Amino acid sequence: MTAPDNLRYTPDHEWVLLEGDIVTVGITDHAQQELSDVVFVELPDMGDIEKGSPCAVVESVKAASDIYAPISGEIVEINLDLVADPSKVNTDPYDGGWIFKMKIDDLSQVEALMEASSYIGLVR
Amino acid sequence: MVSFAGWEMPVMYSSIMEEHQAVRSKVGVFDISHMGQIFVSGEKAQRWLNVLLTNDVSALEVSEAHYTFLLNEGGGVIDDLLLYRLEEEHFLMLVNAARIDQVMDWLEQHLLEGVSIANESSEWAGLAVQGPEAPEIYSRITGGRCLPARNHLDDVTHEGARLLVCRTGYTGEDGFELFCPHGTVIQWFNKLIDEDAVPCGLGSRDTLRLEVCYPLNGSDLSEERTPLEAGLKFFVALKKDVEFLGQEILIKQAEEGLSERLVALQYDAPGPPPRAGYPVLADGGEVIGVLSSGAYSPSLGTGIAMAYLPFGHSKIGATVHIEIRKKIIPAKVVKKPFYRK
C-alpha cells in the first residue's frame, strides 16, 4: 500500500492534490485494493458541491462505492479516460486514475485533511 | 470476509476477476464446507425421496448424482440440491447452507417408517475444484486416480479418511466437488494450492454461476417461485410414476402457462454493473420486476442479470430498462446461458 507524501487524505479513502486553487481527487491505493477490479466509474456533474456530499461512484465487480466531495468547491473537470478504461483506478490510482478536479476558494480546507503518515496509520 | 449462513467466508482472495478467469482457463478451488450433508437410508428411501423431490430418483444409478428440487405444497422451492445415490438404499442430499434447518424440518415432518435421515453437516467439509485442468490436478493430488464420469461419484478411503468425489460443480466448467471429514480438508486445500489451483471466494463463485445461469437459492429461487417459473423444468419429472409434493401446482402452470418467468438480461453498452434488487422497468416506465441476481460478467465484459418478468416482457430480444441510482440502463432479454464454452 502506497500513500505519496505530497497528497492529503480523507477518512473515506480519497486523496487530494493541491495545485494553485485546483485540487485533483481520486481514491487511494488502499481503497482500490479493497474494491479490486474497477469496471465502471460514474463521474460527477460539473458545478458546486458541499464537502461530504456523494458525487461519484466507483464500481468494482465486488461492490459499488460512493465517492464524497473531500472539500467544498466547484467541480470543473472530470477524467473522461475512465469511461473507456475504468481499470486505471486500480493500475494507476494516484495519476491516470484521478476522478475529478475542483476549484476551491478556501485553501485551508486542504490543510485540514490528513497527511500521508496519518492516513497510513488509519488503514494499517 | 462476509457472514454467509452463519459462516465467515471470503468474497475474494486476490481479485474476483482473476479468480473468475482462473476457473475459466485453468483451475480454481472454492471452500464449500458451509454446504449441508443429509444422509437418507432405508428400504423405502428411494420411494420416499421420489415423493419429496422433483427429479426422478428411480432413474438415478448407484454412484450417480442429479440436481433436483424440494418443494412446498404450493410448488415453491424449499431448496435446490444435489442428490447422490451412494448405494441402492443409501442417499446423500447436498443442500444449501442457509436451508439446512428448513430442509431438516420438512424431512422430519414427512418422515416414514423404514427411512432414516441424518444431518451430518457439521462433520463434513468440502472443496469445489473447477476448471479445465481439474482432472489433471485431481490425478496429481491423489497419486494417479482418475475422476469419475460427469455427475458420477467415487466413495473412497484415502490415507485412512473417507473421501466423496463427485464430478459436479456450480461454474459451468469441468471439475469436481470433494467432501471429507472436516479435520482432513486443510490437507486437501493445501495440496491443491501447492499444485497451483487458485483459491476462489464467493465473489467469483457468483459471477461464474451467473454467466451460466445457475440459480442462487434465496435470490433466484424462493418458496414463492416454482422451478417452472425459474425455467428449470429439465429437473422436474412431471411424468414419473409417483406424484411428488407440489406437483399439482406445477402441472397447472404447465397447462395454463406462466404469468412470470426468470429471464436473462444483458447490457448492449457499457454501464454500471447490475446488482440484485435493482428495479426493472418497461418502456413506459412502470416497474415490471426486480433483479434477482446481477453482476459484471468477466467473460463477456458487460452487465448480466436475471429477473422474474411478466410473460409479455420475457421474449428473447425484448428490451427492458434497469434503474440504477435514478438512471435508466437498457438491457435485452437474451437466451440462457449468457456464456458457453
Interface residues (C-beta under 8 A of the other chain):
Chain A: S36 D37 V39 F40 E42 V57 E59 S60 V61 K62 A64 V83
Chain B: V11 M12 S14 S15 I16 M17 H20 G203 T207 P270 G271 P272 P273 R275 A295 Y296 P298 R325
